[in-house]
Amino acid sequence: MLLHGIDQATHEWDLMAACHNLKKLHNRQTKALLAMQSALTARRKLTPEFRNDLCREVISTSNPIRDMAEIYGVGPWFVATRT
């Protein structure tokens, strides 16, 4: 701090306190957003029955694998690697 009187010291202290509070607020919001993002992108457990039904639908409709995978929100590898 560059102290040039009580008024200047008070303003510098207010600025430092405001910066500190903004940093705390930013960290809390960032952690909350990361937690929400990880909850939204949690890995789903897809059953073999779902995979087989999806493969049957691709075969019966003659739609491209990539299009069907996008519609159902899975990767093309999921449809292509039928068990």
Sine and cosine of phi, psi and omega as CSV:
sin_phi,cos_phi,sin_psi,cos_psi,sin_omega,cos_omega
0.00,0.00,0.62,-0.79,0.09,-1.00
-0.97,-0.23,0.99,-0.16,-0.09,-1.00
-0.99,0.12,0.89,-0.45,0.04,-1.00
-0.78,-0.62,0.73,0.68,-0.02,-1.00
0.93,-0.37,0.27,-0.96,-0.09,-1.00
-0.92,0.39,-0.60,0.80,0.00,-1.00
-0.91,0.41,-0.71,0.71,0.00,-1.00
-0.90,0.43,-0.66,0.75,0.02,-1.00
-0.89,0.45,-0.62,0.78,0.02,-1.00
-0.90,0.43,-0.69,0.72,0.01,-1.00
-0.91,0.41,-0.65,0.76,0.03,-1.00
-0.90,0.43,-0.64,0.77,0.02,-1.00
-0.91,0.42,-0.68,0.74,0.04,-1.00
-0.87,0.48,-0.66,0.75,0.01,-1.00
-0.90,0.43,-0.69,0.72,0.02,-1.00
-0.90,0.44,-0.66,0.75,0.01,-1.00
-0.91,0.42,-0.65,0.76,0.02,-1.00
-0.90,0.43,-0.68,0.73,0.02,-1.00
-0.89,0.45,-0.67,0.74,0.02,-1.00
-0.87,0.48,-0.71,0.71,-0.01,-1.00
-0.92,0.39,-0.61,0.79,0.05,-1.00
-0.90,0.44,-0.64,0.77,0.02,-1.00
-0.90,0.44,-0.69,0.72,0.03,-1.00
-0.88,0.47,-0.68,0.73,0.00,-1.00
-0.90,0.45,-0.69,0.73,0.01,-1.00
-0.89,0.46,-0.69,0.72,0.01,-1.00
-0.89,0.46,-0.65,0.76,0.01,-1.00
-0.91,0.41,-0.69,0.72,0.00,-1.00
-0.91,0.41,-0.63,0.77,0.01,-1.00
-0.90,0.45,-0.69,0.72,0.02,-1.00
-0.90,0.44,-0.64,0.77,0.01,-1.00
-0.91,0.41,-0.67,0.74,0.02,-1.00
-0.91,0.42,-0.66,0.75,0.03,-1.00
-0.90,0.43,-0.64,0.77,0.03,-1.00
-0.90,0.43,-0.66,0.75,0.01,-1.00
-0.92,0.38,-0.64,0.77,0.00,-1.00
-0.91,0.42,-0.66,0.75,0.00,-1.00
-0.93,0.37,-0.53,0.85,0.06,-1.00
-0.93,0.36,-0.59,0.81,0.00,-1.00
-0.96,0.28,-0.51,0.86,-0.05,-1.00
-0.98,-0.21,0.36,0.93,0.02,-1.00
-0.88,0.48,0.60,-0.80,-0.05,-1.00
-0.94,0.34,0.77,-0.64,0.02,-1.00
-1.00,-0.03,0.46,-0.89,0.06,-1.00
-0.99,-0.15,0.94,-0.34,-0.01,-1.00
-0.98,-0.18,0.72,-0.69,-0.09,-1.00
-0.99,0.12,0.40,-0.92,0.09,-1.00
-0.87,0.49,-0.54,0.84,0.04,-1.00
-0.89,0.46,-0.66,0.75,0.03,-1.00
-0.89,0.47,-0.69,0.72,0.01,-1.00
-0.89,0.46,-0.71,0.70,0.00,-1.00
-0.90,0.45,-0.67,0.74,0.03,-1.00
-0.89,0.45,-0.65,0.76,0.01,-1.00
-0.91,0.41,-0.66,0.75,0.05,-1.00
-0.89,0.45,-0.67,0.74,0.04,-1.00
-0.88,0.48,-0.63,0.77,0.00,-1.00
-0.92,0.39,-0.64,0.77,0.05,-1.00
-0.88,0.48,-0.69,0.72,-0.02,-1.00
-0.92,0.39,-0.68,0.73,-0.08,-1.00
-0.96,0.29,-0.52,0.85,-0.04,-1.00
-1.00,-0.06,-0.22,0.98,-0.04,-1.00
0.87,0.49,0.39,0.92,0.08,-1.00
-0.98,0.18,0.48,-0.87,0.05,-1.00
-0.89,0.46,0.56,-0.83,-0.01,-1.00
-0.84,0.55,-0.68,0.73,-0.05,-1.00
-0.87,0.50,-0.67,0.75,0.00,-1.00
-0.91,0.41,-0.70,0.71,0.00,-1.00
-0.91,0.41,-0.63,0.78,0.02,-1.00
-0.90,0.45,-0.64,0.77,0.01,-1.00
-0.92,0.40,-0.65,0.76,0.02,-1.00
-0.88,0.48,-0.67,0.74,-0.05,-1.00
-1.00,-0.01,-0.02,1.00,0.07,-1.00
0.95,0.30,0.55,0.83,0.07,-1.00
-0.82,-0.57,0.24,-0.97,0.05,-1.00
-0.98,0.20,0.44,-0.90,0.03,-1.00
-0.85,0.53,-0.49,0.87,0.03,-1.00
-0.88,0.47,-0.50,0.87,-0.03,-1.00
-0.90,0.43,-0.67,0.74,-0.03,-1.00
-0.97,0.22,-0.62,0.78,-0.09,-1.00
-0.95,0.32,-0.47,0.88,-0.03,-1.00
-0.99,-0.16,0.94,0.34,-0.02,-1.00
-0.97,0.25,0.69,-0.72,0.01,-1.00
-1.00,-0.09,0.00,0.00,0.00,0.00
